[in-house]
Each structure stands twice: as structure tokens, then as C-alpha cells.
Amino acid sequence: MSQTVLTPSGASDILYDKSMSSESRINARLDKPLARKVSLVCKRTHRSVSQLVKESLTRFCDEQLREGGEPLALLKAAGFVGCVDGPADLSSSYKKELTGSLGRKA
């Protein structure tokens, strides 16, 4: 059984994506306090560093995507939805509205 030792140096923060592999590899630099925390959590939960990182990243990414990853949510948060006055059915009647508008300008 191999043991993973966390060190604050000697690693990069680059995500390696090998096209021939179904997995990606991440190397990250951790400061000493974080490395100690990770090591302690791994011991307490009987998980490998890889398992802990996968679970943590999954939770973080899911939370970030849930909090505003949807295009409609982003547009609403930016104030784009409902910021213009016009007919309520404009998305379906825009051609009629545009033709009428252009006819009035001629």
C-alpha cells in the first residue's frame, strides 16, 4: 500500500488533460497549514488525497454552477431580464412589430 505525502513545494497548479486517458491529473501547491489539514482529514475519513480532492472539487463546482451557471439566472442577476418596455409577446411577434415600426418610419 502506498502512502501519499503532502508537501508545500514541488508541484505545479496546472491541469493536465491527456487526450488518450479518461482522467485528468492536477498538481497543486499547498501551503503547510492546508497540507496539514488535508492530511488530517484523509486520516480521519480514511480517504486518499485523490478521493478528498475529487469530492471537494465536485461539491465546489456543483455549488458554483447551481449559484448562477444557468444563462437565465446570469441574465436576471445582471438586470437584463425585464429591463425593456414593450409588448409581452415580443419574442413571438417581433416580425410583426418590426414591420410596423419600419412602416411608420417610411
C-alpha positions as CSV (number, residue, x, y, z in Angstrom):
1,M,0.0,0.0,0.0
2,S,1.4,3.4,-1.0
3,Q,1.3,6.4,1.2
4,T,0.8,10.0,-0.1
5,V,2.9,12.7,1.5
6,L,1.8,16.3,1.1
7,T,4.4,18.9,0.7
8,P,4.1,22.6,0.2
9,S,6.5,22.7,-2.7
10,G,7.5,20.7,-5.7
11,A,4.1,20.7,-7.5
12,S,2.5,23.0,-10.1
13,D,-1.0,24.2,-10.4
14,I,-1.5,23.0,-14.0
15,L,-4.3,20.7,-15.0
16,Y,-3.0,18.1,-17.3
17,D,-5.5,16.7,-19.8
18,K,-4.2,13.6,-21.6
19,S,-6.4,13.0,-24.6
20,M,-5.7,9.3,-24.5
21,S,-6.8,9.0,-20.9
22,S,-10.3,9.2,-19.5
23,E,-9.0,11.1,-16.4
24,S,-7.1,14.4,-15.9
25,R,-4.3,15.0,-13.5
26,I,-4.0,18.0,-11.2
27,N,-0.9,19.1,-9.4
28,A,-1.3,21.9,-6.8
29,R,0.9,23.7,-4.4
30,L,-0.4,23.7,-0.8
31,D,0.9,25.8,2.0
32,K,1.9,24.0,5.2
33,P,-1.3,24.7,7.1
34,L,-3.5,23.5,4.3
35,A,-1.4,20.4,3.7
36,R,-1.7,19.5,7.4
37,K,-5.5,20.0,7.2
38,V,-5.7,17.7,4.2
39,S,-3.6,15.1,5.8
40,L,-5.6,15.2,8.9
41,V,-8.9,14.9,7.1
42,C,-7.6,12.0,5.0
43,K,-6.6,10.1,8.2
44,R,-9.9,10.8,9.9
45,T,-12.0,9.8,7.0
46,H,-9.8,7.0,5.7
47,R,-9.8,8.6,2.2
48,S,-6.9,9.1,-0.1
49,V,-5.8,12.6,-1.2
50,S,-7.2,11.9,-4.6
51,Q,-10.6,10.9,-3.2
52,L,-10.7,14.0,-1.0
53,V,-9.8,16.3,-3.9
54,K,-12.3,14.8,-6.2
55,E,-15.1,15.0,-3.6
56,S,-14.2,18.6,-2.7
57,L,-13.9,19.8,-6.3
58,T,-17.2,18.1,-7.2
59,R,-19.0,19.8,-4.4
60,F,-17.4,23.2,-5.1
61,C,-18.1,23.0,-8.9
62,D,-21.7,21.8,-8.3
63,E,-22.3,24.7,-5.9
64,Q,-20.8,27.3,-8.3
65,L,-22.8,26.0,-11.2
66,R,-26.0,25.9,-9.2
67,E,-25.5,29.5,-8.0
68,G,-25.6,31.2,-11.4
69,G,-24.3,28.9,-14.1
70,E,-27.6,28.9,-15.8
71,P,-27.8,31.6,-18.5
72,L,-31.2,32.8,-17.4
73,A,-30.0,33.2,-13.9
74,L,-27.0,35.2,-15.0
75,L,-29.1,37.5,-17.2
76,K,-31.6,38.1,-14.4
77,A,-28.8,38.8,-11.9
78,A,-27.3,41.3,-14.4
79,G,-30.6,43.1,-14.8
80,F,-31.1,42.2,-18.5
81,V,-34.4,40.3,-18.0
82,G,-37.3,42.7,-17.8
83,C,-35.3,45.9,-18.4
84,V,-37.1,46.9,-21.5
85,D,-40.7,48.1,-22.1
86,G,-42.6,46.6,-24.9
87,P,-45.3,44.0,-25.8
88,A,-45.4,41.0,-23.5
89,D,-45.4,38.6,-26.6
90,L,-42.5,40.3,-28.3
91,S,-40.5,37.1,-28.6
92,S,-43.2,35.6,-30.8
93,S,-44.4,38.7,-32.5
94,Y,-41.2,40.6,-33.2
95,K,-41.5,40.3,-37.0
96,K,-45.0,42.0,-37.0
97,E,-43.7,44.7,-34.6
98,L,-40.6,45.3,-36.7
99,T,-42.6,45.5,-39.9
100,G,-45.0,48.0,-38.3
101,S,-42.1,50.0,-36.9
102,L,-40.3,50.2,-40.2
103,G,-43.6,51.1,-42.0
104,R,-44.1,54.1,-39.6
105,K,-40.6,55.3,-40.4
106,A,-41.1,55.3,-44.2
